């Protein structure tokens, strides 16, 4: 047990303190778990109406005089402030990374959000206290619901109600009393393995694998190859713009899905999609896998002719073409030619190596074979001089939870 919880254990031990109907739990320390996701409390709600009675406060000799405690705006703000502080304290103590943008006036700027927005809903609260303005004793309970909303998946990925109960037979400062009550409830959250799993290094990729598969219609195989069909194939290639800059991507299916690299969009939940004709739309980032560096963006666009996705392996020497927007929108629709040089496994990840020329801005763009079929996507961030590395399209689809029909 670390020093912090040891101190709490001593401070709360009988006869000074006791617990009323509380389940003793030990929070999970995540220092050794390579946790990288961040969280920020952004929403607070109370199911208790203003002026509802939430207990009584007794005072005077032998606590013989008592008054009802009405729920007020002051108590509501006090709850939010103190619970947020204890959440942040436990976050740091247990090894969760701090969201660096939480103190910035621009924390909601595109690309600078925490991985999870935390929503808290106060469900119930009850006090039975004796004391004065400075110190109190007594028994209290609290119950709230905590939810994690993924800014990348745009969905709630964790929800749990937690109850805290605390009794002090010795008078202590009101802030210390309430902090102990809040920690009792928060400990249940931080002791939950599902809560911890949501913050793991591969949690977003794991979420993508767990959610329902997205079924996308594959295009028909082309006759005449890339040369004959280049206009329709290039119409599917787009420029992807976010707060981090620009990259490439391509439309698949007829529901407007765009595939690109995760490092092109970063933490953004929206991205601007520019088409070869010059028009643009805003797309919503629906799935990502940071480990494999892939992202799926949803738009309301349609293709007149669907591109064909080839998931069968390539051979060394096969002719391939990289399509994309090197150096940004001004050079969109650029096509370069090369051959498959090798298949590589680097840092545990599969890549197709080619001498086809790619540059900044090509990231996320498609690699197609001579038949005009998409076989991989570019990942410039791991490319070397004169060598391009591409993520096989079968891996991309698997990591994003996409199936073709």
C-alpha positions in Angstrom: 0.0 0.0 0.0 1.5 3.4 -1.0 2.0 6.2 1.5 -1.2 8.1 0.5 -3.5 5.2 1.1 -1.6 4.2 4.2 -2.2 7.7 5.6 -5.9 7.4 4.8 -6.1 4.0 6.4 -4.6 5.3 9.6 -6.7 8.5 9.6 -9.9 6.5 9.0 -9.2 3.7 11.4 -11.5 3.0 14.4 -12.1 4.5 16.9 -11.6 7.9 15.2 -13.4 6.9 12.0 -15.6 4.1 10.7 -17.3 3.3 7.5 -21.0 3.0 7.1 -22.1 0.4 4.5 -19.0 0.9 2.4 -17.3 -1.8 0.4 -13.6 -1.7 1.0 -11.8 -1.6 -2.3 -8.2 -0.9 -3.3 -7.6 1.2 -6.4 -5.5 -0.3 -9.2 -2.0 1.3 -9.6 -1.3 1.6 -13.3 2.2 2.9 -13.2 3.5 -0.3 -14.7 0.7 -0.8 -17.2 1.9 1.7 -19.9 -1.4 3.7 -19.6 -1.4 6.6 -22.1 -5.0 7.8 -22.4 -6.1 11.0 -20.7 -9.4 12.1 -19.2 -10.9 15.4 -18.3 -14.1 16.1 -16.3 -16.3 18.2 -18.6 -19.9 17.5 -17.6 -21.5 17.7 -14.1 -25.2 17.0 -13.6 -27.3 16.6 -10.4 -30.5 14.6 -10.1 -31.1 16.4 -6.8 -33.4 19.4 -7.2 -32.5 22.7 -5.6 -34.0 23.0 -2.1 -34.5 19.3 -1.8 -33.5 18.1 1.7 -30.3 16.1 1.8 -30.1 15.6 5.6 -29.7 17.5 8.8 -27.0 19.5 10.6 -27.0 19.5 14.4 -25.2 21.9 16.6 -25.1 23.1 20.2 -24.5 21.2 23.4 -24.9 17.5 22.8 -26.0 18.4 19.2 -29.4 19.1 20.5 -30.4 21.6 17.9 -30.7 20.6 14.3 -31.6 22.1 10.9 -32.5 20.6 7.6 -29.8 20.9 4.9 -31.4 22.1 1.6 -29.5 21.3 -1.7 -28.3 24.6 -3.1 -26.2 26.0 -5.9 -23.4 26.5 -3.5 -23.4 22.9 -2.4 -23.7 21.8 -6.1 -20.6 23.8 -7.0 -18.8 22.7 -3.9 -19.5 19.0 -4.9 -18.1 19.5 -8.4 -15.0 21.3 -7.2 -14.1 18.9 -4.5 -14.9 15.7 -6.5 -13.0 17.0 -9.5 -10.0 17.7 -7.2 -10.1 14.2 -5.7 -10.5 12.6 -9.2 -7.4 14.5 -10.4 -5.5 13.6 -7.2 -6.2 9.9 -7.6 -5.5 10.1 -11.4 -2.0 11.4 -10.6 -1.4 9.1 -7.6 -2.3 5.9 -9.5 -0.2 6.7 -12.6 -2.7 8.1 -15.1 -1.2 10.7 -17.4 -2.4 14.3 -16.9 -4.3 16.0 -19.8 -1.9 18.9 -20.4 -4.5 21.0 -22.2 -6.9 21.1 -19.3 -5.5 24.4 -18.0 -5.5 26.0 -21.4 -8.2 28.4 -22.6 -8.0 26.5 -26.0 -8.6 23.0 -24.5 -11.5 22.5 -26.9 -9.5 23.4 -30.0 -9.5 20.8 -32.7 -6.8 18.2 -32.0 -6.2 19.1 -28.4 -9.0 17.2 -26.5 -8.5 14.6 -23.8 -9.0 11.0 -25.0 -12.0 10.8 -22.7 -14.5 13.4 -21.5 -15.7 12.4 -18.0 -19.3 13.0 -17.2 -20.5 12.9 -13.5 -24.2 12.7 -12.5 -25.0 13.1 -8.8 -27.7 10.6 -8.0 -28.1 11.0 -4.2 -26.5 12.6 -1.2 -27.3 12.4 2.5 -25.8 14.1 5.6 -26.3 13.4 9.3 -23.8 15.8 10.9 -23.0 17.4 14.2 -20.6 20.3 14.5 -20.0 23.9 13.6 -18.7 26.0 10.7 -15.2 24.4 11.0 -15.4 20.8 12.2 -18.0 18.1 12.0 -18.7 14.5 12.9 -21.4 12.1 11.8 -22.4 9.8 8.9 -22.9 10.6 5.3 -23.5 8.8 2.0 -23.2 9.8 -1.7 -23.9 8.1 -5.0 -23.0 9.2 -8.5 -22.6 7.8 -12.0 -19.3 8.3 -13.9 -19.2 7.9 -17.7 -16.3 8.0 -20.1 -17.0 9.5 -23.5 -14.4 8.7 -26.2 -13.6 11.8 -28.2 -12.4 9.5 -31.0 -15.2 7.0 -31.2 -17.8 9.5 -30.3 -19.5 7.1 -27.9 -19.7 6.3 -24.2 -17.3 3.4 -23.6 -17.6 3.1 -19.8 -20.4 3.8 -17.3 -20.7 2.9 -13.7 -22.5 4.1 -10.5 -20.5 4.3 -7.4 -21.5 4.8 -3.7 -19.5 6.2 -0.9 -20.3 6.0 2.8 -18.3 7.6 5.6 -18.6 7.9 9.3 -16.5 10.0 11.7 -17.0 9.8 15.5 -14.3 12.5 15.9 -14.8 16.0 14.7 -12.7 16.9 11.7 -12.6 19.7 9.1 -15.6 19.7 6.8 -13.3 19.6 3.7 -11.5 16.5 5.0 -14.8 14.8 5.9 -16.2 15.3 2.4 -12.9 14.4 0.7 -13.0 11.1 2.5 -16.6 10.5 1.4 -15.8 11.3 -2.2 -12.7 9.1 -2.2 -14.8 6.2 -0.9 -16.9 6.4 -4.0 -14.1 7.2 -6.5 -12.1 4.2 -5.2 -14.8 1.9 -6.6 -14.2 3.4 -10.1 -10.4 3.3 -9.9 -10.6 -0.3 -8.6 -12.7 -1.4 -11.6 -10.6 -3.4 -14.2 -12.9 -2.3 -17.0 -12.1 1.4 -16.1 -8.4 0.6 -16.2 -8.7 -1.3 -19.5 -10.2 1.8 -21.2 -7.0 3.7 -20.6 -4.6 1.1 -22.0 -2.2 1.9 -24.8 -4.2 -0.2 -27.3 -7.6 0.6 -25.8 -9.0 2.4 -28.8 -7.9 -0.3 -31.2 -9.4 -2.9 -28.8 -12.7 -1.0 -28.7 -12.8 -1.0 -32.5 -12.4 -4.7 -32.5 -15.2 -5.1 -29.9 -17.8 -2.9 -31.5 -20.0 -4.1 -34.3 -18.3 -4.7 -37.6 -18.9 -2.1 -40.3 -20.0 -3.8 -43.5 -18.8 -1.9 -46.6 -19.6 -2.8 -50.2 -16.5 -3.5 -52.3 -16.3 -2.1 -55.8 -16.2 -4.3 -58.9 -12.9 -5.4 -60.4 -11.9 -3.1 -63.3 -11.1 -4.1 -66.9 -8.3 -2.1 -68.5 -6.2 -1.5 -65.4 -5.1 1.7 -63.8 -4.3 3.6 -67.0 -7.8 3.2 -68.5 -9.6 3.7 -65.2 -7.4 6.4 -63.6 -10.1 9.2 -63.6 -12.6 7.1 -61.5 -9.9 5.8 -59.2 -8.4 9.3 -58.6 -11.9 10.6 -57.9 -11.8 8.4 -54.8 -8.5 9.9 -53.5 -9.0 12.8 -51.1 -6.9 15.3 -49.1 -7.5 15.0 -45.4 -6.9 18.2 -43.3 -6.9 18.5 -39.5 -5.3 20.7 -36.9 -2.1 18.9 -37.5 -1.7 19.6 -41.2 -2.8 17.6 -44.2 -2.4 14.1 -45.6 -4.2 11.8 -48.0 -7.0 9.3 -47.9 -9.5 7.5 -50.0 -13.2 6.8 -50.1 -14.5 3.2 -49.9 -18.0 1.9 -50.2 -21.1 4.0 -51.0 -21.7 5.4 -47.5 -18.9 7.9 -47.6 -16.3 6.2 -45.4 -12.7 7.5 -45.8 -9.6 5.7 -44.7 -6.4 7.5 -43.7 -3.6 7.5 -41.1 -4.2 8.2 -37.4 -1.1 10.5 -37.3 -2.8 12.7 -40.0 -5.8 13.5 -37.7 -4.2 13.1 -34.3 -6.7 13.8 -31.5 -9.2 15.5 -33.8 -12.8 14.3 -33.8 -13.5 16.0 -37.1 -11.5 16.5 -40.3 -11.9 18.4 -43.6 -12.1 16.1 -46.6 -11.2 17.8 -50.0 -12.0 16.0 -53.2 -10.2 16.1 -56.5 -12.8 18.5 -58.0 -12.1 21.1 -55.3 -15.2 20.7 -53.1 -14.9 19.8 -49.4 -16.9 18.4 -46.6 -16.4 17.9 -42.9 -16.0 14.2 -41.8 -16.4 12.7 -38.4 -13.7 10.4 -37.1 -15.5 7.3 -36.1 -12.7 4.7 -35.5 -9.0 4.8 -34.9 -6.1 2.5 -34.1 -3.1 4.5 -32.9 -0.9 1.4 -32.7 -1.4 0.5 -36.4 -1.7 4.2 -37.4 -5.1 4.0 -39.2 -8.3 6.0 -39.0 -11.8 5.7 -40.4 -13.7 8.9 -41.1 -17.4 9.2 -42.0 -18.7 11.7 -44.6 -22.0 12.1 -46.5 -20.3 11.7 -49.9 -20.9 9.2 -52.6 -18.8 7.8 -55.4 -20.2 7.2 -58.9 -18.1 4.1 -59.1 -16.7 2.2 -56.2 -13.0 1.3 -56.0 -12.0 -2.3 -55.6 -10.1 -3.4 -52.5 -7.7 -6.2 -53.0 -6.8 -8.2 -49.8 -4.7 -10.9 -51.4 -0.9 -10.7 -51.0 1.4 -9.0 -53.5 4.5 -10.5 -54.9 8.0 -8.9 -55.0 8.4 -7.2 -58.4 4.7 -6.4 -58.8 4.1 -2.9 -60.2 2.4 -0.5 -57.8 1.3 3.1 -57.9 1.0 5.6 -55.0 -1.8 8.1 -55.2 -2.2 11.1 -53.0 -1.6 14.8 -52.2 2.2 15.2 -51.6 2.8 18.6 -50.0 -0.9 19.3 -49.7 -3.9 20.2 -51.8 -2.0 22.0 -54.5 -0.5 18.7 -55.7 -3.6 16.5 -55.1 -4.1 13.6 -57.6 -0.4 12.9 -57.9 0.5 9.4 -59.1 3.9 7.8 -58.8 5.1 4.4 -60.0 7.4 1.7 -58.5 7.6 -2.0 -57.7 7.1 -4.1 -54.6 10.6 -4.5 -53.1 9.9 -6.7 -50.1 7.5 -7.6 -47.3 8.8 -6.4 -43.9 8.0 -6.8 -40.3 9.2 -3.8 -38.3 8.6 -3.5 -34.6 6.0 -6.3 -34.8 4.0 -4.6 -37.7 3.7 -5.8 -41.3 4.6 -3.5 -44.1 4.9 -3.6 -47.9 8.2 -2.0 -49.0 8.4 -0.3 -52.3 10.6 2.2 -54.2 7.6 4.2 -55.3 8.1 7.8 -54.5 6.1 9.3 -51.6 6.5 12.6 -49.8 4.9 14.5 -46.9 1.2 14.7 -47.6 1.0 11.1 -49.1 0.4 9.7 -45.6 -2.9 7.7 -45.7 -3.1 7.7 -49.5 -3.7 4.4 -51.3 -1.2 2.1 -53.0 -2.8 0.4 -56.0 -1.6 -2.4 -58.3 -1.4 -2.3 -62.1 -5.1 -3.4 -62.2 -6.1 -0.2 -60.2 -7.0 -2.2 -57.1 -6.1 -0.8 -53.7 -3.6 -3.0 -51.8 -2.2 -0.8 -49.0 -2.0 2.7 -47.6 1.1 4.9 -47.3 2.7 5.6 -43.9 5.3 8.2 -44.6 6.3 8.6 -40.9 8.3 5.3 -41.1 9.6 5.8 -44.6 13.3 6.1 -45.4 15.1 7.9 -48.2 14.1 6.2 -51.5 12.0 3.6 -49.7 8.3 3.7 -49.0 6.5 1.6 -46.4 2.8 0.8 -46.7 0.3 -0.8 -44.4 -1.4 -3.8 -46.1 -5.0 -3.1 -46.7 -6.2 -6.3 -45.1 -4.5 -5.2 -41.8 -6.1 -1.7 -42.1 -9.6 -3.2 -42.5 -9.1 -5.6 -39.6 -7.9 -2.9 -37.2 -10.8 -0.6 -38.1 -13.4 -3.4 -37.7 -14.4 -3.2 -41.4 -15.6 -6.1 -43.5 -16.2 -6.1 -47.2 -19.0 -7.7 -49.1 
